Amino acid sequence: MVKVQYKTKHNVVSNKRLFSMAILLGVSISSCFAAPSLASLRGNYQTSIQVAPTMQMPLPKPPAALFDSVRYDSDGMSLAAFVTPDPNDGDKHPAIVWITGGESNTLADFWRKGSRQNDQTASPYRDAGVIMMFPTLRGGNDNAGNIEVNYGEVDDVIAAAEYLATLPYVDSSRIYLGGHSTGGSLALLVSEVASSTHPELFKEVISFGATQETMFLQEVDFTGDEQREMDLRAPANWTNDIRMPTWIIEGKRDGNYRDLKPMCDKNKSPMLHCAFIARHEHFSVLYPLNRHLAQQIMADEPLSIDSMKSWAIKK
């Protein structure tokens, strides 16, 4: 068993290796003249990951006024999620799927606001009137399936958003995706895959404090090709696949700024935008930027961030 935490040393996969992966995974030779996409490579590969078992937590019970408990289907599994109740105003509202940090498959007291220096609940969206969905993912809480650490979970997030789009009070053309830390890395992978498979599903994607590679916060073992498994979980390898507006956001103090900066410097996708915020770190950047983005979402404006602004946290 290997335990990997905050793995940040990254080597971008070469075209030669991508083509070799494509051939091994059954992607046609003709498609290899263009670098194969993450979606095409995933479609032909079954992960061999084995995650050390942990005690499953019971589903949380948020106040009924804040969130309804629902189930959505992904890969034949019924997974739990929590969604803002119908405002019963007859309108269709913008919505955001939010992926929490840490072990993103499992939810605890996700609705309890933190301080403005560390509010990991993304509360500015619900305060502004944006419909929120917090999905649990395979293997988390009481869910079926096994934790796959940013592999099958990509499919779960897409399935959660498809469920959200069916709600009568949600504007299906204004669904956003957001996440923080490990959830931010997963949001990037979803953007890279959904750009090919579900290009109209998300209006924009917001990734706070991601990393170039997936961080493994628990003991894992790969019975197959470990390097291939890592490559297919590394957001930095697939930024050219991004064809929906996607934001990478991080504070410049500590956090994952030094890991993300080289990826952003090499970025060639016109749809990927990076905003590194001075005088903020991995957690303090959340509240002021989420509040700003929530206001833009409610106004149905394209998301934009001025990295040179002070972004002071107002009391």
KAUR-V78535 format. One line per field, one symbol per residue. phi: phi as a letter, one per 20 degrees, with the letter a starting at -180 (. if undefined). Layout:
phi=???
This chain:
phi=.dddclfcfcdfffggffffffffenfffffffdgfeffffffdcdfdfcdgfcffefffcfgffebeecccdblmdedebccgfffldmeddfbceddfemeffdddefeffeffebdeelfgfffeoffdcdeecgneleffncfdlmdffgfffffffffgfeffddefecddcbacmfffffffffgfefgeebfdfdfbcccelfcfcfedecfccdedffffgfgfdegffcffffccgcddcbfeemmdgffegffffefdefedcccddfmccgdfffffffffffffffeldgfbcefefflfeef
